[in-house]
Amino acid sequence: MLTLSNRLLEVSVLHPLEDGHLLGPRYCSGCSIWQVSTSTGRALLAGPEYPAVPSVINGQGTPEVFQHTLFDDPESIPAARLIIGAGLVENSARRQNRESHWDSRVIEPCQWAITRCADSITMATSQHYQSWSFELHRDLRLEASTLHSTTLLRNLGRTELPFRWFAHPFFPFHEALRFHIENLLWPLPENPAFASLEVGAVALRKGYHWSNGYFLDLVDHRGMRFDARIEAPDQGAVRIQSSFPLLKLALWANDKTFSPEPFYAGRIGPGLSEQWSVSYTF
């Protein structure tokens, strides 16, 4: 793995080639954060199977996802299709549900050029598929106790480039965890797992069978900025901020981890680019 560190934090980053056994079709393989630890070695991130080594679909850390492939008719491409940031992925597992690639394998992974500096790691790749052609740049920068993750997607083709992305950070589960969200619409939709506290604050319901996991879609937050804080006893706090207006927000947790998921989407014209970032202050 690659490492970023200072006197406060150490960041472990997956190497796209050397750590290929930990990567798969779901997550962007460039600058994928595996773990962040304090100077004393305390792990600050988790995952759905933590502390076990996870399946490539579940992963751990703060992975990022380009959710959709570039496609027209899913039945028209019998062999493989492209997933932005992952590579060419077999198509067989997507015939019945084109939103699911849980059992697919990566046939041709992205090839990343890696640049390392004292406080940053940058990875860049080019991908081409049918009428689409683009560059993807991923950049991680460690500044004191803040880790910035920035994505730049540049359209090199003659066709509009659609994308749909979300961050999937995994924080350690704690039954007394509190999640504070600026501009959260109130109250939460009725659900058995996440409880509404005071305005903008969410708790994990005691008594819910968290081993089953729970996903809550908050689709009404479109256009809002994402600014949130997670607090749990003996775990400190984490602030998460985004540079982009939300497409939607989702909350997911199981008995190993809690994950807020900010979604972003857009369409990039020929010759144009889009840049966005998410920052974590521990």
C-alpha positions as CSV (number, residue, x, y, z in Angstrom):
1,M,0.0,0.0,0.0
2,L,0.9,3.6,-0.4
3,T,1.1,5.9,2.6
4,L,0.5,9.5,3.5
5,S,1.4,10.7,6.9
6,N,2.2,13.6,9.2
7,R,2.4,14.0,13.0
8,L,-1.4,13.5,13.4
9,L,-2.5,10.9,10.9
10,E,-1.3,8.0,8.7
11,V,-3.4,7.3,5.6
12,S,-3.1,3.9,3.8
13,V,-4.0,4.0,0.1
14,L,-4.5,1.0,-2.1
15,H,-2.0,0.6,-4.9
16,P,-4.0,-0.2,-8.0
17,L,-1.7,-2.9,-9.2
18,E,0.0,-4.3,-6.1
19,D,-3.2,-4.4,-4.1
20,G,-5.4,-5.6,-7.0
21,H,-6.7,-8.5,-4.9
22,L,-8.5,-6.0,-2.7
23,L,-10.1,-4.2,-5.7
24,G,-13.0,-5.2,-7.9
25,P,-15.7,-3.9,-10.3
26,R,-17.5,-1.7,-7.7
27,Y,-15.1,1.0,-6.5
28,C,-12.8,3.4,-8.2
29,S,-9.3,1.8,-8.0
30,G,-7.4,5.1,-8.1
31,C,-6.5,6.7,-4.7
32,S,-8.8,4.4,-2.8
33,I,-8.4,5.0,0.9
34,W,-8.1,1.8,2.9
35,Q,-7.5,3.1,6.4
36,V,-6.8,6.3,8.4
37,S,-5.0,5.9,11.7
38,T,-4.0,8.2,14.5
39,S,-0.3,8.8,15.5
40,T,-0.9,6.2,18.3
41,G,-2.1,3.6,15.7
42,R,-5.9,3.7,16.5
43,A,-7.9,2.9,13.3
44,L,-10.5,5.6,12.4
45,L,-12.2,3.7,9.6
46,A,-14.0,0.4,9.3
47,G,-16.1,-1.5,6.7
48,P,-19.1,-3.9,6.4
49,E,-16.9,-6.9,7.4
50,Y,-14.3,-5.1,9.6
51,P,-11.9,-6.1,11.0
52,A,-11.8,-9.2,8.7
53,V,-10.3,-8.7,5.2
54,P,-13.4,-7.8,3.2
55,S,-14.7,-9.0,-0.1
56,V,-13.9,-6.6,-3.0
57,I,-17.6,-5.6,-3.2
58,N,-17.8,-4.5,0.4
59,G,-14.3,-3.1,0.8
60,Q,-13.4,-0.7,3.7
61,G,-12.1,2.8,4.3
62,T,-13.5,5.6,2.2
63,P,-14.0,4.1,-1.3
64,E,-15.7,6.1,-4.1
65,V,-18.1,4.7,-6.7
66,F,-18.9,5.6,-10.2
67,Q,-22.3,3.9,-10.0
68,H,-23.3,3.4,-13.6
69,T,-21.5,2.0,-16.5
70,L,-21.6,3.8,-19.9
71,F,-24.1,1.9,-21.9
72,D,-27.1,2.1,-24.2
73,D,-28.9,-1.2,-24.3
74,P,-27.4,-3.7,-21.8
75,E,-28.3,-6.6,-24.1
76,S,-26.4,-5.1,-27.0
77,I,-23.0,-5.6,-25.4
78,P,-22.6,-9.3,-24.7
79,A,-19.1,-9.5,-23.4
80,A,-18.1,-6.5,-21.3
81,R,-18.7,-2.8,-20.6
82,L,-16.8,0.0,-19.0
83,I,-17.1,1.2,-15.4
84,I,-15.5,4.6,-14.8
85,G,-12.4,4.3,-12.6
86,A,-12.6,0.5,-12.4
87,G,-12.1,-0.7,-16.0
88,L,-13.7,-3.1,-18.5
89,V,-16.0,-5.4,-16.6
90,E,-17.7,-8.6,-17.8
91,N,-21.4,-8.1,-18.7
92,S,-22.9,-11.5,-17.8
93,A,-23.9,-10.5,-14.2
94,R,-25.7,-7.4,-15.4
95,R,-28.3,-9.0,-17.8
96,Q,-31.2,-9.2,-15.3
97,N,-30.4,-6.1,-13.3
98,R,-28.2,-3.5,-15.0
99,E,-27.6,-1.7,-11.7
100,S,-26.0,-4.7,-10.1
101,H,-22.5,-6.1,-10.8
102,W,-21.9,-7.9,-7.5
103,D,-20.6,-11.1,-9.2
104,S,-18.8,-9.5,-12.1
105,R,-15.1,-9.6,-12.6
106,V,-12.8,-6.9,-14.0
107,I,-11.4,-8.1,-17.3
108,E,-9.1,-5.1,-18.0
109,P,-8.5,-2.9,-15.0
110,C,-7.6,0.8,-15.3
111,Q,-3.9,1.6,-15.7
112,W,-3.0,4.5,-13.4
113,A,0.0,6.8,-13.6
114,I,0.9,7.6,-9.9
115,T,2.6,10.7,-8.7
116,R,3.7,11.0,-5.0
117,C,4.6,14.1,-3.1
118,A,5.2,14.7,0.6
119,D,1.6,15.5,1.4
120,S,-0.3,14.1,-1.6
121,I,-0.9,11.2,-4.0
122,T,-2.2,11.7,-7.5
123,M,-3.4,9.0,-9.9
124,A,-4.5,9.5,-13.5
125,T,-5.9,7.2,-16.1
126,S,-7.5,7.4,-19.6
127,Q,-10.4,5.3,-20.6
128,H,-12.1,4.7,-24.0
129,Y,-15.4,3.0,-24.7
130,Q,-17.5,3.1,-27.9
131,S,-18.0,6.9,-28.5
132,W,-16.7,8.0,-25.1
133,S,-13.2,9.0,-24.3
134,F,-12.1,10.6,-21.1
135,E,-9.4,11.2,-18.5
136,L,-9.9,10.6,-14.8
137,H,-7.6,12.2,-12.2
138,R,-7.8,11.4,-8.5
139,D,-5.9,13.3,-5.9
140,L,-5.5,12.8,-2.1
141,R,-4.0,15.6,0.0
142,L,-3.3,15.4,3.7
143,E,-3.4,18.8,5.5
144,A,-3.0,18.6,9.3
145,S,-6.0,16.5,10.4
146,T,-7.9,16.9,7.2
147,L,-7.8,14.5,4.2
148,H,-9.0,16.0,0.9
149,S,-10.2,13.6,-1.9
150,T,-10.6,15.3,-5.2
151,T,-11.8,13.9,-8.6
152,L,-11.4,15.5,-12.0
153,L,-13.2,14.0,-15.0
154,R,-12.3,15.4,-18.4
155,N,-14.3,14.5,-21.5
156,L,-12.0,14.0,-24.5
157,G,-14.6,12.6,-26.8
158,R,-17.3,14.0,-29.1
159,T,-20.2,12.7,-27.1
160,E,-21.6,14.1,-23.9
161,L,-20.2,12.1,-20.9
162,P,-22.7,11.1,-18.2
163,F,-21.6,10.2,-14.7
164,R,-23.1,9.3,-11.4
165,W,-20.8,9.1,-8.4
166,F,-21.0,8.7,-4.6
167,A,-18.6,8.5,-1.7
168,H,-19.0,5.5,0.6
169,P,-17.0,6.2,3.8
170,F,-17.1,3.6,6.5
171,F,-16.9,4.6,10.1
172,P,-16.8,2.3,13.2
173,F,-20.2,1.2,14.5
174,H,-21.1,2.4,18.0
175,E,-24.6,2.1,19.4
176,A,-24.3,5.6,20.9
177,L,-23.2,7.1,17.6
178,R,-24.7,10.5,16.6
179,F,-24.8,11.9,13.1
180,H,-25.3,15.7,12.7
181,I,-26.2,17.0,9.2
182,E,-26.5,20.6,8.2
183,N,-29.7,21.3,6.2
184,L,-31.2,17.9,7.0
185,L,-34.9,17.8,6.1
186,W,-36.9,16.9,9.2
187,P,-38.1,14.5,10.3
188,L,-36.5,11.4,8.8
189,P,-38.8,9.1,6.8
190,E,-40.4,6.4,8.9
191,N,-37.9,3.5,9.3
192,P,-36.9,0.9,12.0
193,A,-33.2,1.7,12.2
194,F,-32.4,5.4,12.2
195,A,-34.0,7.7,14.9
196,S,-34.6,11.4,14.6
197,L,-33.3,13.4,17.5
198,E,-33.2,17.2,17.7
199,V,-33.3,18.9,14.3
200,G,-30.4,17.8,12.1
201,A,-29.3,14.9,14.4
202,V,-29.6,11.1,13.8
203,A,-29.1,8.2,16.1
204,L,-28.9,4.5,15.7
205,R,-31.9,2.8,17.2
206,K,-31.2,0.4,20.1
207,G,-32.8,-2.9,19.7
208,Y,-32.6,-2.9,15.9
209,H,-30.9,-6.1,14.5
210,W,-27.9,-4.3,13.0
211,S,-26.4,-7.5,11.7
212,N,-29.1,-7.3,9.1
213,G,-28.0,-3.8,8.0
214,Y,-30.3,-1.0,6.9
215,F,-30.3,1.4,4.0
216,L,-32.2,4.7,4.1
217,D,-32.6,6.8,0.9
218,L,-33.0,10.6,1.5
219,V,-33.9,11.6,-2.0
220,D,-35.3,15.0,-1.0
221,H,-31.9,16.6,-0.4
222,R,-31.1,17.3,-4.0
223,G,-29.2,20.5,-4.6
224,M,-28.0,20.9,-0.9
225,R,-24.4,21.0,0.2
226,F,-23.2,18.1,2.4
227,D,-21.7,19.2,5.7
228,A,-22.0,16.6,8.5
229,R,-20.3,15.5,11.7
230,I,-20.1,12.0,13.3
231,E,-19.6,11.6,17.0
232,A,-19.3,8.5,19.2
233,P,-17.9,7.9,22.7
234,D,-14.2,7.2,22.8
235,Q,-14.0,7.6,19.0
236,G,-13.7,11.4,18.7
237,A,-15.5,13.2,15.9
238,V,-15.2,13.4,12.1
239,R,-16.5,16.3,9.9
240,I,-17.4,15.5,6.3
241,Q,-17.7,18.3,3.7
242,S,-18.4,18.3,0.0
243,S,-17.8,20.8,-2.7
244,F,-20.8,19.7,-4.8
245,P,-24.6,19.9,-4.6
246,L,-26.2,16.6,-3.6
247,L,-28.1,14.5,-6.1
248,K,-29.3,12.7,-3.0
249,L,-28.1,11.4,0.4
250,A,-28.3,7.9,1.8
251,L,-27.5,6.4,5.2
252,W,-26.4,2.8,5.6
253,A,-25.1,0.8,8.6
254,N,-24.7,-2.7,9.9
255,D,-23.2,-4.0,13.1
256,K,-19.6,-3.3,11.9
257,T,-19.9,0.2,10.3
258,F,-21.9,3.3,9.7
259,S,-21.8,5.0,6.3
260,P,-23.3,8.3,5.1
261,E,-23.4,8.3,1.2
262,P,-23.4,11.7,-0.6
263,F,-24.3,11.3,-4.3
264,Y,-23.4,13.5,-7.2
265,A,-24.2,13.3,-10.9
266,G,-23.8,15.3,-14.1
267,R,-23.2,15.4,-17.8
268,I,-19.9,16.7,-19.2
269,G,-19.9,18.2,-22.7
270,P,-17.1,17.5,-25.2
271,G,-13.9,19.2,-24.3
272,L,-15.1,20.1,-20.9
273,S,-14.3,18.8,-17.4
274,E,-15.9,18.5,-13.9
275,Q,-14.1,18.6,-10.6
276,W,-15.4,17.9,-7.1
277,S,-14.1,16.9,-3.7
278,V,-15.0,15.5,-0.3
279,S,-13.0,16.3,2.8
280,Y,-12.7,14.4,6.1
281,T,-11.5,16.2,9.2
282,F,-10.6,13.8,12.0
